[in-house]
Structure formats: C-alpha cells, structure tokens
Amino acid sequence: MTGPAPLCVVLVEPAGPLNVGSVARLCANFAVHDLRLVTPRCDPSDPDALRMAVHGRSVLTSARIYPTLLAAVSDCSRVVATAGRLDHGTIPLGPPEAVLPWAISGSGQQPIALVFGREDHGLTNAELLLSQRVITLHSSDTYPSLNLSHAVAVVLHDIARLQTGPSPHAEPVLVSPETPETEPAGPKALEACLDDAEELLLEVGFLMKHTARARMAKVRGLLQRGLIRADEVALLRGMVRQMRWAVRHHRL
C-alpha cells in the first residue's frame, strides 16, 4: 500500500539567515527532511543560520539550492503556495482548512511542495501560478504578512494536526478521496505544454507579444484550478503540436 507523499519546504529568495535557520529547525520539529532554497539572498551556512537551526542543522546543511521556483518544484506532484498580500489579482486564495486536506491527501513518492515567498514582498503572481492551490493564513487584513518562519510554523503545525487526527473536541475535517489517476499534472509538464500552446497561438495571431504573458497566465490559472491531470496535459500538448505542424504545412 502506498503511503503519504513526502513533504518539502521551498523558500524563494530568503534574505535572513535567522529565518532560514529557524525554518530548518521547524522542518526537524515536524519531520520534514527536504528543504529547498531558490536563489537565497543569504548564506545558508551563515553562523546565525546554524545557531537558529539547533537540532535541525542536518536539514539546513543538506538543503538544496535551485535557480528558479519551477526547477525547485519540477519533481513535485502537488504544489501549494502561500500568500499574505491582498494585491494578488484574480488568483483565488483559500484558508488552510480548505487547502491543506487536499494537499496531503495525495500518495506516492513524488513530494508535495509547500512554497513560501520573500520576507519583503512574498511571491510574484507568476510564481503563485506555478501552484495548484494558494493558502492565505487567518491574519489581520490590516497587516496580513507574517514573519517567514512563523508562516512556516503555522502551515506545518496544521499539516501535522491533520495527519495525526483531530482532538476529541475538534470539528471533523472532510477530505475528498484521491487516487493516483486524479493526481494533478506536475509544474514542469504543464509549463512545457503552455510554452507549446503560446508558440502556436502567437503563430496563428490569437496572441500578440505584448499581451501574451497576461493571457497565458489566465490559461495557466484556469488549468491549475481545474487540477488538470498529467494524461490530460499530454493530450493537450499532442493536440497543440499537431495543430502547429498543420499550420506550418498549410494543412488547415
């Protein structure tokens, strides 16, 4: 029987060694062994980071560094991002109790990514669109952004509570059953399909270069919200490639 998928914590451009060390400690607290850093703006081996990691030093020293968020989550089956900003455009946000049960209901060997943004301005909309779901925590509307390590603590605690079961006095949390057949497509496969689609749509004149980025972001958001599967992405990509071949050979 396949067990729950492993978790990985992804920090995008963290600037503070104290925060990075604290997150490594939190990973150890909640038995998360996979810490990923996207172009960190501080040295993960800084003495302050090592001091704050305490018994999570092994997590910190084994943390992997990636050049982009897409590279960091390319092997993940589910990607959940966090956002404390209010200027997120049309990207839908959900509270932890609505998003996290879905996030951890997957199984298999592919990790589930929990993505946290920069201390000063979080994640960009383009980065948020690489995830299937986006969490916003129950903080005040007048000051929604939490300290990076505090946000990680809240999310990991909520996941641990869901995994170990509610207390006898808690309200039950309903989780929709998931099977491997309904696992969403990974970010790398979806991005490749969208790149092919954008190229075709530019060729046929549906997209213009100056508006392509915004319009493709809407398409990406639509597919992510629909939790498009890997086999469905493969089908769409095959259709796009065949249409592009037909256009180039004047078969339409």
N, C-alpha and C positions, 0 to 999 in steps of 0.2 A: 504493500500500500504506500502510495506517495505521501510524504509528509509535507508540512507547510513550507512554502518557499522562504529562502533566507532573506534577511533584510540588509540593505546597505544604506548608509547615510552619506549624502552628497552635499558638500559645501561649495558654493560658487563664489570664487574670489574672496575668501575670508581674509580680513585685514589684520585681525588681532590675534596674536599668539596665545593670549589668555583664553580667548573664546575657543580656539582650535584645541587647546589642551583640555578645556572643560568638556568639549564635545566628545573627545576621546574617552574621558572618564565616564561620561554618560553612556557611551556605547558599551563600555565594560559593565556598567551598572545593569544594563538591560540586555546583556548577552548578544550584542551586535558586534561582529568581528570585522566588518568590512566598512572602512571609512575611505571616502574618495574626495579628493580636493581638485577643483577646477581652477587652474591658474591662480594659486593662492598669492595674495599680496603680502604675505609674511612668511617667515621661515618656520616650517613645522617642527624643526629641531631646535628652535629657539629655547633657551633655558626656561623662560616663562611658560612656554607651552608644555615642556616636560614636567615642570613643577606642578602645573594645574592638572595634568593627566593622572597623577598619583598612580593608582594601580591599573590605569588604562594606558600605560606607556607602550605596551606591546601593540595596542591598536594604533597608537599615534605613529610609532616607528615603522609599522607595516602599511600605513596609509599610501594609496596610490594617487599619483598626480596626473591629470588629464588636461589637454589643451582646450577642449570645448565641452560643454554640457552634453551635446549629442554623443561624443566619444565616451563620456563617463557613464551614460545610461544605455549604450547600444546593446548590451547583453541582457537588459532587464525586461521582464515580461510586463510589469506594471510600474508606472511612474506617477508618483503623487508629489506635487509641488506645494509650497506654502507661500501665502501672500498676505501681507499686512496692510498693503496700500489700498486706497479707495479708487485710484485712477487706473483701473485695470481694463477699461473699455468694455467690450462685450463678453469677456471671458467669465464664465459662471464660477462663483466660489461656493464652497459648501462647508458646513461645520464639521469638526472631527467625527461626531457621532454618525454623520451621514456618509462620510467618505472612507474612514478607516476600516469599518467592517468589510466593505468591498475590497479594499486594498489587500487585506491579509487573508481573504478567502481563497486566494489562488494557491496552487500547489505546484511542486516540481522543483527543478534545480535552478531555474533562472531566477535571479534576485528580484526583489521588489525594492525600488528606489524611493527614498524619501529625500526630496531636494529642498535645500534651504538657501536663500539668497544672501546678498551682500549686507553687511551691517548698516551701510548708509542708505541704500536705495533698493534693497531686495532683488527680485528677479525682473528682467525685462518681459514685456508681453510675448516677444518671440521665444524666450526661454520657457515661459509658462505654457505656451502652445506645444511644447515637446512632451507635456504630461497628459495623461488621460483625465486626471482629476486634480483640482486645486483646493487646498484647505485654507480657510481663514479661521483663526482662533477667536474665542469669545472675549476679546479685549475691547476697551472703550473706543467708540467711534472718534472721540476727540484725540486719542493717542493710541492708534492700533498696533504700532510696531513694537514687538518685544525684542529684548536682547537676544542675539543669535543662540547662545547656549540655552537660554530659558525656553525659547521656542522648541528647540530640540528635546528638552526635558519633558515638556508638555506632551508632545506628539509620541515620544517613546513610552511615556507612562500610560497614555491612553491605549496604545497598542498592547502593552503588557497586561493591562486590565482586561482588554477584550480576549486576549489569548488564554489567560488563566481563569476567566469566567467572572461574572459579576458577583458582588457581595449578596448575601441573602436578602438584603433590603433594597437592592437596586432594581430599577425597571428593566425588563428584558430587552435586549437589542436584537432585532430581526436582521438576519443576513441572508441575502439571496444565494442559493446554491450555485456553485460554479463548477464547470467541468473543463478538462483540457481543451475541448472543442470550442469553448466560448472564451478562451483567453484572448485578450486584445493583441493586436499586432505590435511588435516592438518598434521603438522610435526609429531605428536605422532603416527598417524595411519601409515604413511609412514615408520617411523623408526621401528615400530613393524613388518611390512611386510618385510623390508630389513633384520632385525635380523633373521626372519624365513628363508629367502632365503639364507643368509650367512651360517646358520647352515646346510641347505640341501646341498649347494654347497661344503662345507667342507667335508661332509659325502661321497659325490659321487666322490670326488677327483678333482673337477673342480677348487676349490680354495685351496691354501696352506696357512698355518697360517702366514707365513712371508710376503705374498703378499695380503692377504685377505683384509686388510684395504684399500689399494690403489685401488684395483679392485672394491670393493664395493662403494668406493667414486665416481668412474666413473659411476656406475649404478645409484647411487643416483642423480648425476648431470644430467644424461640423463632423469630420470623421472621428476625431478624438472623443467627442461627446457621445457619438454612436458606438464607441468601443469596437471599431472595425477589427475583424479578425485577420490573422496572417494569411489564411487562404483567400479571403476577400480582397486583401491588398494585392496578392499575387494575380488574382483575376483582373482587377482594375488595371494593374500595370501591364498585363498582357494585352488588354483592350487598347490602352494608350499607345503601346509600341506598335500594334498592328495598324492603328489609325495613322500614326506618324509615318509608317512605311508607305501606306496607301497614298497619303498626301504627297510625299516626296516622289512617288512614282506615278502620280496623276491617275490613281485608280478610283477616286471618289467622283 
